[in-house]
Amino acid sequence: SSNKKRLKQQAKQDSEDVNGDPEIWASFDQSFKQVQSVLDRNRVLIQQVNDNHQSKIPHNMVENVALIQELNGNISKVVSLYSDLSSNFSTAFHNDDEQPKNS
């Protein structure tokens, strides 16, 4: 159908417009690096919590409270970063729709 063809052409044009903006991709890259950094920290925290739990040493078990609190905060941070990333991605495409095309 012509509607399907028009949507496909618009998607291709949107992709080309965003591909041409290095600032947008640099911003996405930075966001993904932030997310990965937090996820890497979470991996370390989870391992430490597991080690502390297996040790059954009271001091280590108490330490887990702070580690789990940090982990919980980091999960919230990842959710926020992904939310911002999604919003920025959407904005990048919608802003391109509003820009005059140089055709």
N, C-alpha and C positions, 0 to 999 in steps of 0.2 A: 504494500500500500504506500501511497505517497507520504502519509504521516510517518510511517516507519522509516522511510528513506530520509525525510527531513530531520527526524530525531537523530538518525545515524550521522548525518552530515554535521548537525550541531555538536554532537559529542566529539566528532573528529576535530572540528574547529576549536572547541573548548580545550581539548587536549593539546593542540598545536599552540594555542595562546599561552597556556600555563607552562608548557615545555620551554617556551622562549623567555621565561622570567627567572633568571638565576637566583634572585633574592628570595623568591617563594621557595625554591628547592633548598636553598641554604637554610631557611627557617625550618623547613620540615626536617632536614638532616640534623639540625641542632636539637630539635624536639625529640627525635628518635634517639639521639645520643643521651639526652637527659633521662629518658625512659629506661634505656639499657643500663645506664649507671645505677639507677635505683633498683632495677631488677637484679643486677649483679650484687649489690649490697644485700638485698633480701636473701639471695642464695647463701651468702656468708652467714647472715643472721639465723637462718633456718638450720644450717649445719651446726652453729654454736648452740642453739636451743636444744637440738637433738643430742649433741655431745653432753651438755649439762644435764639433761634429763637422764641419759643413760648412766651418768656417773653416780647419780643418787646422793651426791654430796649436798648437804643443806644450803651452803653458801651459793653453789652453782644453781640450785633450784630457785633461790631468791633472785639471783641475777637474771634468770629467765623472764621475770616480770618486766624488767626494763627492756630487754631484748624484744619481747613480744609487743610491747608498747611502741617501740621504734618500728617494728615490722608493720604494725597496724597503721601507723602514720605514713609509712612509705607506700602502703597499698592505696591510701587516700591520695597521696601525691601522684601515683601512677594514673589513677582514675582522672584526676584533674588535668594532668598532662595530656592524656588521650582525648579528653573533652576539648581542651584548647586546640589540639591538633585537628580534631574533627571540624571544629568551628572555623579554624584558619583555612582548612582545605576547602570547605564549603564557600567561605568568603572569597577565596582566590578565584573559584570558578564563577561565582555570581558577579564579582567585580568585572571579570572579563566580558560578561554578557552586556554590561552597561557601557563598555568602552566602544567608541566608534571603530569599525573595522577598516583597515587599510587595503581595500580591494580595488 
